[in-house]
Amino acid sequence: MEVGCADGALLYYMERLGWQGLGIEPNGAMAAIASAKGIAVLNAPLAEARIEPASFDAVYLGDTLEHLPDAPGMVRLLSEALKPGGVLCVRVPNAECGYASLSRIVSAILRCQWFWSEAPYHVYEFTPRSLCRLFEREGLAVVTLRQVQGGSFAYAVGASGYVDHVKHAMRGANGCLVSWALMSPHLPRLAVISLVVFPLYFGGAVLDLLRRRGSGLLVVARKRIERQDTSEALCPSGRR
């Protein structure tokens, strides 16, 4: 099961590898695209989808958990949907990556918005430790925690929070010429923000290489067959 399956691309390829999948997608337009590909999709939030408990071997949630107002409640629902021994895979941004760390320092000095944070779109900002603790509280044993690369420079500029009005102006633009026409009045501001983000982004990338970290967290956890069983837990205790 993929929660927030969008157009069903991942499930489409997983089914061709032999999996039997189900997508959960609240957006009606995206759910229709996935359904047109032959994917089984429920057009509803997970809490309203009436998923039978302990019915899935694997569940994936990618770049979604940080947007939800009740992340613990979502992890609890995902855990309930898994069979004992089933696997949950979650991907979220890493709030301790190089760019996040450098931009936090600059934001503190300048007393401005933290460039890394996408508030109010991101309700949570996870670190490796906080994500592991969340999983373990819901009876999940973390098997693998990887820090992965992701997020382009253009995405970092757009996510800074200082060009939201540009994104809003371009929303719904139909065609390249229309997009450029809407963007042109905002180009000076966009250029200034890009110049500020540039050294933080690429400096952060260097830090990540040196520290073997990444801008994203990919966690694989297994639902314990018995809640008291902690033998598989690999949650990092001494690292962040």
N, C-alpha and C positions, 0 to 999 in steps of 0.2 A: 504494500500500500504506500502510495506517495501522497502526502498531505500538502496541498498547494501545488498541484501537478501542472498548472498553467495549460499549455497546449498539448500536454501529454507526450512530449518528445522522449523523455527518459523512459517512461513506461512502454512506449512504442518499441524501443530497442531492447528493453529488458524482456519483453514478451517474445521477441525473436531469439533470445538466448534460452528460452524454455520456461520463463517465469509466467505465472498467472497473476495479473496485476489488477489493482483497483485504484482509481484516482479520486481524491477529494479536492474539489475546486469551487469556491464560493462565487467566483466571477462567471456569470452566465455565458458571456461571449467566449471566454477561454475554454470553458467546459464543453461548449458546442464544437469548437475546433478539435479538442481531444476526442470527443465522441465520433466525429467524422473520420478519425483515423482508426476507428474500431476499438478504442479504449473504453473500458467500463468506467464510467465517471458518475460520481454523485455530486450534483450541483448544490452544495450546502456546506456550511462550516462543520468541522469535525464534531463539535458538541451536539449538532442537530442531525448528524448522519445516521444515528442509530446503529453503530457498528457493534457486532456481536463480540463480547469479551473473549479474549484468548483465541482469536481466529486467524491471526497472521504470523507467519514465520519471520517477516522482515518489514520494517517501516522506515521510510526516508522522509526527512523534513529539511529542505535546503533553503537557506537565506530567508527564513520566515519567523523563526522563534523570537528574534530580536524585535520584531514589529508588534508582537501580541501583548495586550495589557495584562494577561495572566499566564506568563511563561510556565510557572510551576503547574498550573492547572492543565496546560497543554501537554506537558511531559507526563503527567498522571494519566491523561486520556490515552496517550500513545502507549504507555506501559500496559494499561488495561487491555488494549487491543492486541498485544503480543501474546503468543503462546509462551508457556514456561520454557526458557532457553532461547526464545526468539531474540532477534537482533534489531536494535534501533540505531540508525545512522543519522546524525544531525550535523549540518554545516552552518556556522555563524561567523560574523566578523570577529577578529581578535583585537580587543581593546588594549593589548599590551604589545602590539607590533611596533616597528620602528616609527612609522609615520604617526601613529596614535600617540606614542611617547613624546616625540619631538613637538608635535602640535599642541600637546597638553602643556608643555613648558612655555611655549610662546603665548598661548592663550592666557596662562596665569600671569605672565609678565605684562602683557598688553591689556589684561582684563577684558578680553573679548570672548566670543563664543568659541568653544572647542571645535576646531576644524573637523576633527574625526567624527564627532557626534552628529548623527543625522536626526536629532530631536526636531520636531515631535514624531518623525516617522519611525525612529528607533526608540522604543520604550526601554530596552535593556541594552547594556554594553557588557559583553561577557569576556572574562579572562579564562585561561585554562583551568585555574583552580575553582572559580565560581561555577563554571559549567559542570565540572566533575561533581561538585558538592550537590548541585541541583539534581543530577542524575541519581546519585547515591541515595538522596532523601526519598526518591520515588521507587526504591528497590531495584535499581539498575546497576550492574557492575561494569565499570568502564574497562573495556578490553584494549582499545587503541585510541590514542589521542595524537593527531598529527597537526602540525602547523603548515598550512599550504599557502601558496602565492595566489593572488587574485586582486582584481580592482585596478583599473588603468588610471593613468594620470588624469584623463578627461573625467573619469568617474569621481576621482578625489576632488577635483574642482567643483563639479556639480553637487557633490555631497557636503561641501563646506558650509552650506546654509546661507552663503552670501550672494548666491545667484539664483535663489528660488524664484524670484520674480521673472527671471529670464525663462526658466523652465515652464512657469505658469503661462507666460505669454506665448510660448511655442506649442503648448499642449493643444492638440487637435489640428496643428498645421498640416496641410495636405500638399506635399511636394517640397522639393529643395529650395526653389525660389521663394516660396512663401515663408519657409523657415528662416532664410537669410534676411528677408525683409523685416520679419519680426525681431530678429536678433540684433540687427545693425545698430539701433539706438543704444543698446546695452554693451556694445563691444568695449568701450573704454573701461567700464567697471569689470567686465569679464577679464580683460587683460591685466588689470591690477591684481585681482584675486589669483590669477594664474601665476603671476610673478611671486606672490607670497607663498603659494602652495608648492611651487616648483622645488625650492631647496629642501623643504620639509619632506616632500614625497620621495625624492631621490636620495636624500640623506637617510630617510627611514629605510629605504630599500637596501642601502649599504649596511646599515645596522642589522637588518634582518639576515643578511648574508653572513655577517660576522658572528651573530648570535644563533644562527640556524633557526630563525623564527620565520613566521609568515603572517600575512595580513588576514588569513582566515583560519578557523579551527574546524577540523573534521573529526568528529568523535563517533566511535562505534561502541555501543554498550549492549550488554546481554541481560535479559530479564532473568533474575535468579529463580531457580527452581524452588528453592526454599529461601525465604527472606533472610534467614540467619547465615546463609552461605556467603562468605566474603572472599573465598579463595581466588576468584578470578579478577577481583578489583585491582586495577592498575592506576588509579587516580594519582597524579603526581603530588607528593606531599612537600618535597623540598624545592620544586621548581615552579616557576610562574609561566 
